[in-house]
């Protein structure tokens, strides 16, 4: 119940127009963001490497079974991924065209903040991009100016997210009832790290991502 409302809000708006429970509404929202992810990949690659490379990139994306499965299952991970693709594209534009860096950074902030309004994990990416700009701003742009442009774009939806979290959302079930003592006890438990390491190994050794896409990306 505490989760951001971008995707669920779009579905609810669609149901108000089409009637409660219309299954095509959820399918349309899923296809919209799946298409946005592919379009974002194509546009970003085409602007830097040409249309042939962009077509290959899109084929790699739609050939990744988990992407198609997640889209058809209507997971919010796909909208988040689409928005992060757009964030990365605008961030790259800011570095490649310093004269237009401020507007590109504002658009990067807008897309990143929409990602935070889509899933809790999106907030981590908002912070990560901000740290990138603090460490290495685009050429000719001061750190304060770069971060200011980014936050100007991100501000409206971050304000919506904060208002929702503070005024409407219940406590997150992952942290409810936790204390500093219990948190430290978990941090000091070696069995947790063994479990995490085992699952990470399984993720990289038994999935398409680990066996094909990650090595291809590194190469």
C-alpha positions in Angstrom: 0.0 0.0 0.0 3.0 2.4 0.4 4.2 1.8 -3.2 4.4 4.8 -5.6 1.3 5.2 -7.8 2.5 6.1 -11.3 1.6 2.8 -13.0 -1.4 1.9 -10.7 -2.6 5.5 -11.1 -2.6 5.2 -14.9 -4.5 1.9 -14.7 -7.0 3.5 -12.3 -7.5 6.5 -14.6 -8.0 4.0 -17.5 -10.6 2.1 -15.5 -12.5 5.4 -14.8 -12.8 5.9 -18.5 -13.3 2.4 -19.7 -15.1 0.8 -16.8 -13.7 -1.0 -13.7 -11.7 -4.1 -14.4 -11.3 -3.7 -18.1 -8.3 -6.0 -18.7 -7.3 -4.2 -21.9 -6.4 -1.2 -19.9 -3.6 -3.0 -18.0 -2.4 -4.5 -21.2 -2.3 -1.1 -22.9 -0.3 0.4 -20.1 2.1 -2.6 -20.2 2.6 -2.3 -24.0 3.0 1.5 -23.7 6.0 1.2 -21.4 7.4 -1.9 -23.2 7.3 0.1 -26.4 8.8 3.2 -24.7 11.7 1.1 -23.5 12.4 -0.1 -27.0 12.0 3.3 -28.5 14.3 4.9 -25.9 17.0 2.3 -26.6 16.6 2.9 -30.4 16.7 6.7 -30.1 19.7 6.8 -27.7 21.8 4.4 -29.8 20.8 5.9 -33.2 21.9 9.3 -32.0 25.4 8.0 -31.2 26.0 5.0 -33.4 23.5 5.1 -36.2 20.3 3.2 -37.1 21.9 -0.2 -37.7 23.5 -0.3 -34.3 20.2 0.9 -32.8 18.2 -1.8 -34.6 20.7 -4.4 -33.2 20.3 -3.0 -29.7 16.5 -3.2 -29.9 16.7 -6.8 -31.2 18.9 -7.6 -28.2 16.3 -6.1 -25.9 13.3 -7.9 -27.3 15.3 -11.1 -27.6 15.8 -11.1 -23.8 13.0 -13.3 -22.7 12.7 -11.8 -19.2 11.9 -8.4 -20.9 9.0 -9.9 -22.8 7.8 -11.9 -19.8 7.9 -8.9 -17.5 6.1 -6.8 -20.0 3.3 -9.3 -20.6 3.0 -9.9 -16.8 2.5 -6.1 -16.4 5.4 -5.8 -13.9 6.3 -2.2 -12.9 10.0 -3.1 -13.5 9.5 -2.4 -17.3 8.1 1.1 -16.8 11.0 1.8 -14.4 13.5 0.4 -17.0 12.0 2.5 -19.7 12.3 5.7 -17.7 15.9 4.9 -16.7 16.7 4.4 -20.4 15.4 7.9 -21.1 17.3 9.2 -18.1 20.5 7.7 -19.4 19.9 9.1 -22.8 19.4 12.6 -21.7 22.4 12.4 -19.3 24.5 11.3 -22.3 23.2 14.2 -24.3 24.2 16.6 -21.5 27.8 15.4 -21.7 27.9 15.3 -25.5 26.4 18.8 -26.0 27.5 21.0 -23.2 25.7 24.0 -24.8 22.4 22.3 -24.2 23.4 20.5 -21.0 21.1 22.3 -18.6 17.9 21.4 -20.6 19.1 17.8 -21.1 19.8 17.5 -17.4 16.3 18.9 -16.5 14.8 16.2 -18.8 17.0 13.6 -17.2 15.7 14.7 -13.8 12.1 14.5 -15.0 12.5 11.0 -16.2 14.4 9.9 -13.1 11.8 11.3 -10.8 9.0 9.5 -12.8 11.0 6.4 -12.1 10.9 7.1 -8.4 7.1 7.7 -8.7 7.0 4.2 -10.4 8.9 2.0 -7.9 10.7 2.5 -4.6 13.9 1.4 -6.3 13.7 4.4 -8.6 14.7 6.7 -5.7 18.1 5.0 -5.6 18.7 6.0 -9.3 17.6 9.6 -8.6 20.4 9.8 -6.0 22.9 7.9 -8.2 22.5 10.4 -11.1 22.8 13.3 -8.7 26.1 11.9 -7.4 27.4 11.5 -10.9 26.8 15.2 -11.6 28.5 16.2 -8.3 31.6 14.0 -9.1 31.8 14.9 -12.8 29.5 17.5 -14.2 29.4 18.1 -18.0 32.2 20.2 -19.5 31.7 24.0 -18.9 28.9 23.4 -16.3 29.6 24.0 -12.6 28.6 21.3 -10.2 25.9 23.5 -8.6 24.5 24.4 -11.9 24.4 20.9 -13.2 22.7 19.6 -10.0 20.3 22.5 -9.9 19.1 21.8 -13.5 18.7 18.2 -12.7 16.7 18.9 -9.5 14.6 21.5 -11.3 13.4 18.7 -13.6 13.0 16.2 -10.9 11.4 18.5 -8.3 7.7 18.3 -9.3 7.4 14.5 -9.1 9.7 14.2 -6.2 7.4 16.6 -4.3 4.4 14.4 -5.3 6.3 11.3 -4.1 7.3 13.0 -0.7 3.7 14.2 -0.2 2.4 10.7 -0.8 4.9 9.0 1.5 4.4 11.5 4.3 0.7 12.1 4.0 -1.0 9.0 2.6 1.2 5.9 2.6 1.3 3.5 5.5 4.6 2.2 6.9 6.6 0.0 4.6 6.3 -3.6 5.7 10.0 -4.2 5.0 11.0 -1.7 7.8 8.0 -1.9 10.1 9.0 -3.1 13.5 12.7 -2.8 12.8 15.1 -1.2 15.3 18.7 -0.3 15.2 19.5 -3.3 17.4 17.8 -5.8 15.1 19.4 -4.1 12.0 22.9 -4.5 13.5 22.1 -8.1 14.4 21.3 -8.8 10.8 24.4 -7.1 9.5 26.5 -9.2 11.8 24.9 -12.5 10.7 27.3 -14.3 8.3 24.6 -16.7 7.1 22.8 -13.8 5.4 25.8 -13.0 3.3 26.2 -16.6 2.2 22.6 -16.7 1.1 23.0 -13.5 -0.9 26.2 -14.7 -2.5 24.5 -18.0 -3.5 21.5 -16.3 -5.1 23.8 -13.9 -6.9 25.8 -16.8 -8.3 22.6 -18.5 -9.4 21.4 -15.3 -11.1 24.7 -14.9 -13.1 25.1 -18.6 -13.9 21.6 -19.8 -14.8 20.0 -16.9 -16.6 20.2 -15.3 -20.0 21.6 -12.1 -18.4 24.5 -13.9 -16.8 25.3 -16.3 -19.5 24.9 -14.1 -22.6 23.9 -10.4 -22.1 26.4 -9.5 -19.4 29.5 -11.0 -21.2 28.4 -9.5 -24.5 28.1 -6.1 -22.8 31.5 -6.4 -21.3 33.0 -7.5 -24.6 
